[in-house]
Amino acid sequence: MSRFVRVGGVAHHVVVEGSGPVCVLSAGLAMCWFDWDPVVRLLAPHRTVVRFDRPGHGLSAPAAVPPSAAGEAHRIAGVLDALGLPGPATVVGHSIAGFHAEAHARLYPARTAGVVLVDSSVEEHARPPAAPALRTAVARALGTVLGAAGAPAALGPAVRRAGVRLSRPTGGDPAPATLVRACYATTRVLRGALLENTHYRAVAAELLALRERFPLPPDLPVTVLAAPDGSARWDRRQRTLARRLGARYEAVEPSGQLMMLDRPDAVARAALRTGGQDEA
């Protein structure tokens, strides 16, 4: 069921389906709730599946503040609170949302049943960039200028389609054209993506600091799913991440970075297994 809930004063678009233990799905930069559709079809018979759009993504309202690792962890908890689902929940984070899923597990260990990182972003030596307020202002100004020029309406859906095609080994973008246009033809989504991209390094650096202060519970099940796609370097980095987190590692092939579209079976299986019930 699709609805809107307010978290931190911002209206968040949320979709809840299925029944059973809670599983939260959070997509990567500039992705939307509907990108999880193939995974939800496999999970919903066994889980209460929660999908939400971060501010400026999908159908959610624009961000009130720049993103941070702790802020995104609080957002996940806030969405679940607003839905009356206090947990514990399995949190599945794709790409940059892998930072958010890990931060949630560190800051809310009692509310985390497991973590699945889906071809997660990895930054081993990130440092906070200078002048964060200036970076925020530049990102917002750029979004405003491009929006006023009509760039999102003219190019947004086509850029989305091209990005998905380039991120998959085979196949195109399965998302319905009406939904793609409703999201990617808007200045709101352009500005949301620019804001997250601008603060990517800051979020990565903050997560490294959280690792030093908030250890993961020793018995927390964590799975790292990687799509090496022939890259030995990416495989090594993902394996190193898995060792750092004490996680189970699985190379998913064939798959591109959008694993939820290429191999929804592998993502669903990991979520069920990590959540304590291997049904896939």
C-alpha positions as CSV (number, residue, x, y, z in Angstrom):
1,M,0.0,0.0,0.0
2,S,1.4,3.4,-1.0
3,R,1.2,6.3,1.5
4,F,3.0,9.3,2.8
5,V,4.5,9.7,6.3
6,R,6.3,12.6,7.8
7,V,9.8,12.2,9.1
8,G,11.8,15.1,10.2
9,G,9.1,17.4,8.8
10,V,9.4,16.0,5.3
11,A,6.7,14.0,3.5
12,H,8.2,10.6,2.6
13,H,6.6,8.3,0.0
14,V,6.4,4.8,1.5
15,V,5.0,1.5,0.1
16,V,4.3,-1.4,2.4
17,E,3.4,-4.9,1.2
18,G,3.3,-8.5,2.5
19,S,3.3,-9.8,6.1
20,G,5.7,-11.3,8.6
21,P,9.0,-9.9,9.9
22,V,9.9,-6.5,8.6
23,C,12.4,-6.0,5.7
24,V,13.3,-2.4,4.6
25,L,14.6,-1.8,1.0
26,S,16.5,1.4,0.3
27,A,17.7,2.1,-3.2
28,G,20.8,3.9,-4.5
29,L,21.4,7.4,-5.7
30,A,18.6,8.7,-8.0
31,M,16.7,5.4,-7.8
32,C,13.0,4.9,-6.8
33,W,10.7,2.6,-5.0
34,F,9.6,0.8,-8.1
35,D,13.2,-0.3,-8.9
36,W,12.6,-3.0,-6.1
37,D,9.5,-4.5,-7.8
38,P,11.2,-7.8,-8.9
39,V,12.6,-8.3,-5.4
40,V,9.3,-7.5,-3.6
41,R,7.4,-10.1,-5.6
42,L,9.7,-12.7,-4.1
43,L,9.9,-11.2,-0.5
44,A,6.3,-10.2,0.1
45,P,5.0,-13.8,0.7
46,H,7.4,-14.0,3.6
47,R,8.1,-10.5,4.9
48,T,6.4,-7.2,5.6
49,V,8.4,-5.3,2.9
50,V,8.9,-1.5,3.4
51,R,10.1,0.7,0.5
52,F,10.6,4.4,0.9
53,D,11.9,7.2,-1.3
54,R,14.5,9.4,0.4
55,P,13.8,13.2,0.2
56,G,14.0,14.5,-3.3
57,H,13.8,10.9,-4.7
58,G,10.8,9.2,-6.2
59,L,7.6,10.9,-4.9
60,S,9.0,12.2,-1.6
61,A,9.2,15.9,-0.9
62,P,12.6,17.8,-1.2
63,A,15.2,17.5,1.5
64,A,15.1,19.9,4.4
65,V,18.8,19.3,5.3
66,P,21.8,17.8,3.5
67,P,22.2,14.0,3.9
68,S,24.4,12.5,6.6
69,A,25.2,8.9,7.6
70,A,23.5,9.4,11.0
71,G,20.7,11.3,9.5
72,E,19.9,8.5,7.1
73,A,20.0,5.9,9.9
74,H,17.6,8.1,11.9
75,R,15.4,8.3,8.7
76,I,15.1,4.5,8.4
77,A,14.1,4.3,12.1
78,G,11.7,7.3,11.7
79,V,10.0,5.7,8.7
80,L,9.4,2.5,10.7
81,D,8.2,4.5,13.7
82,A,5.7,6.4,11.5
83,L,4.4,3.1,10.2
84,G,4.1,1.5,13.7
85,L,6.8,-1.1,12.9
86,P,9.5,-0.6,15.6
87,G,11.4,-3.7,14.4
88,P,13.7,-5.4,14.5
89,A,14.0,-5.2,10.8
90,T,16.3,-6.5,8.1
91,V,17.7,-3.5,6.2
92,V,18.7,-3.9,2.6
93,G,20.8,-1.1,1.2
94,H,21.8,-0.7,-2.5
95,S,24.8,1.3,-3.6
96,I,25.0,4.5,-1.5
97,A,22.2,3.2,0.7
98,G,24.6,0.6,1.8
99,F,26.2,3.4,3.9
100,H,22.7,4.1,5.4
101,A,22.0,0.5,6.2
102,E,25.3,0.0,8.0
103,A,24.8,3.3,9.9
104,H,21.4,2.2,11.0
105,A,22.8,-1.1,12.3
106,R,25.4,0.7,14.3
107,L,23.1,3.3,15.8
108,Y,20.1,1.1,16.2
109,P,21.5,-2.4,16.9
110,A,18.4,-3.5,18.9
111,R,16.2,-2.6,16.0
112,T,18.3,-4.4,13.4
113,A,17.6,-8.1,12.6
114,G,20.2,-8.2,9.8
115,V,21.8,-6.2,7.0
116,V,22.2,-6.9,3.3
117,L,24.5,-4.7,1.3
118,V,23.7,-4.9,-2.5
119,D,26.7,-3.9,-4.5
120,S,27.3,-1.2,-1.8
121,S,29.4,1.9,-2.2
122,V,32.8,1.4,-0.6
123,E,35.1,4.2,0.5
124,E,38.1,3.0,2.6
125,H,39.8,6.3,3.2
126,A,37.2,9.0,2.8
127,R,37.7,12.4,4.4
128,P,35.2,15.1,5.0
129,P,35.3,17.6,2.1
130,A,35.8,21.3,2.8
131,A,33.0,23.9,2.8
132,P,30.0,21.6,3.1
133,A,27.6,24.6,3.3
134,L,29.0,26.0,0.1
135,R,28.7,22.6,-1.6
136,T,25.0,22.4,-0.6
137,A,24.3,25.9,-1.9
138,V,26.0,25.1,-5.3
139,A,24.1,21.8,-5.7
140,R,20.8,23.5,-5.0
141,A,21.6,26.4,-7.2
142,L,22.6,24.1,-10.1
143,G,19.3,22.2,-9.7
144,T,17.4,25.4,-9.8
145,V,19.1,26.7,-12.9
146,L,18.7,23.4,-14.7
147,G,15.1,23.2,-13.7
148,A,14.4,26.7,-14.9
149,A,16.0,25.8,-18.2
150,G,13.6,22.8,-18.5
151,A,16.3,20.2,-18.4
152,P,14.5,17.7,-16.2
153,A,11.3,17.7,-18.3
154,A,13.3,17.5,-21.6
155,L,16.1,15.0,-20.6
156,G,15.3,13.5,-17.2
157,P,13.4,10.3,-18.3
158,A,15.9,9.7,-21.2
159,V,18.9,10.0,-18.8
160,R,17.2,7.6,-16.4
161,R,16.6,5.1,-19.2
162,A,20.2,5.4,-20.5
163,G,21.6,5.0,-17.0
164,V,19.7,1.9,-16.3
165,R,20.7,0.3,-19.6
166,L,24.4,1.1,-19.0
167,S,24.2,-0.4,-15.5
168,R,22.9,-3.8,-16.6
169,P,24.7,-6.5,-18.6
170,T,21.5,-7.2,-20.6
171,G,18.1,-5.8,-20.8
172,G,16.7,-2.3,-20.5
173,D,14.7,-0.4,-18.0
174,P,11.5,-2.3,-17.0
175,A,10.0,0.7,-15.1
176,P,6.7,2.0,-16.5
177,A,7.0,5.1,-18.6
178,T,4.3,7.0,-16.5
179,L,6.3,6.4,-13.3
180,V,9.6,7.3,-14.8
181,R,8.2,10.6,-16.1
182,A,6.4,11.4,-12.8
183,C,9.7,11.2,-11.0
184,Y,12.5,12.0,-13.4
185,A,10.9,14.9,-15.3
186,T,10.8,16.9,-12.1
187,T,13.3,19.5,-10.8
188,R,12.7,18.0,-7.3
189,V,14.4,14.7,-8.2
190,L,17.2,16.3,-10.0
191,R,18.0,18.5,-7.0
192,G,17.7,15.5,-4.7
193,A,20.2,13.5,-6.7
194,L,22.6,16.5,-6.9
195,L,22.4,17.0,-3.2
196,E,23.2,13.3,-2.4
197,N,26.0,13.2,-4.9
198,T,27.5,16.4,-3.6
199,H,27.6,15.0,0.0
200,Y,28.7,11.5,-1.0
201,R,32.2,11.8,0.4
202,A,31.0,13.5,3.6
203,V,28.6,10.6,4.3
204,A,31.3,8.0,3.6
205,A,33.7,9.8,5.9
206,E,31.1,10.0,8.7
207,L,30.4,6.2,8.3
208,L,34.1,5.5,8.9
209,A,33.9,7.5,12.1
210,L,30.8,5.7,13.2
211,R,32.6,2.4,12.7
212,E,35.1,3.5,15.3
213,R,32.5,4.5,17.9
214,F,29.6,2.0,17.4
215,P,30.6,-1.6,16.8
216,L,28.2,-4.0,15.2
217,P,26.7,-6.6,17.5
218,P,28.9,-9.7,17.2
219,D,25.9,-11.9,16.3
220,L,24.3,-9.6,13.7
221,P,23.9,-11.4,10.4
222,V,25.4,-9.3,7.6
223,T,25.6,-10.2,3.9
224,V,27.6,-8.4,1.2
225,L,26.3,-9.1,-2.3
226,A,28.7,-7.9,-5.0
227,A,28.5,-7.6,-8.8
228,P,32.1,-7.8,-9.8
229,D,31.2,-8.0,-13.5
230,G,34.8,-9.0,-14.4
231,S,36.4,-6.3,-12.2
232,A,39.0,-8.0,-9.9
233,R,39.5,-4.7,-8.1
234,W,35.8,-4.3,-7.3
235,D,35.7,-7.9,-6.1
236,R,38.7,-7.3,-3.8
237,R,37.1,-4.1,-2.4
238,Q,33.8,-5.9,-1.7
239,R,35.5,-8.8,-0.1
240,T,37.5,-6.4,2.1
241,L,34.2,-4.8,3.1
242,A,32.8,-8.1,4.0
243,R,35.8,-9.0,6.2
244,R,35.6,-5.6,7.9
245,L,32.0,-6.2,8.8
246,G,32.3,-9.9,9.6
247,A,29.9,-10.5,6.8
248,R,29.0,-13.3,4.5
249,Y,30.3,-12.5,1.0
250,E,28.6,-13.6,-2.2
251,A,29.6,-12.6,-5.8
252,V,26.4,-12.5,-7.8
253,E,27.0,-13.2,-11.5
254,P,25.8,-12.4,-14.0
255,S,24.7,-9.1,-12.7
256,G,25.4,-5.4,-13.1
257,Q,25.2,-2.7,-10.5
258,L,21.4,-2.8,-10.5
259,M,21.3,-6.2,-8.9
260,M,17.7,-5.8,-7.9
261,L,16.8,-5.8,-11.5
262,D,19.3,-8.3,-12.8
263,R,19.2,-10.9,-10.0
264,P,16.2,-10.3,-7.7
265,D,16.4,-13.9,-6.7
266,A,19.9,-13.4,-5.1
267,V,18.8,-10.3,-3.3
268,A,15.6,-11.9,-1.9
269,R,17.4,-15.0,-0.9
270,A,20.0,-13.0,1.0
271,A,17.3,-10.9,2.7
272,L,15.4,-14.0,3.9
273,R,18.6,-15.8,5.0
274,T,20.0,-12.7,6.8
275,G,16.7,-12.1,8.4
276,G,16.9,-15.5,10.0
277,Q,14.5,-17.5,7.8
278,D,15.9,-19.1,4.6
279,E,12.9,-19.5,2.4
280,A,14.2,-18.6,-1.0
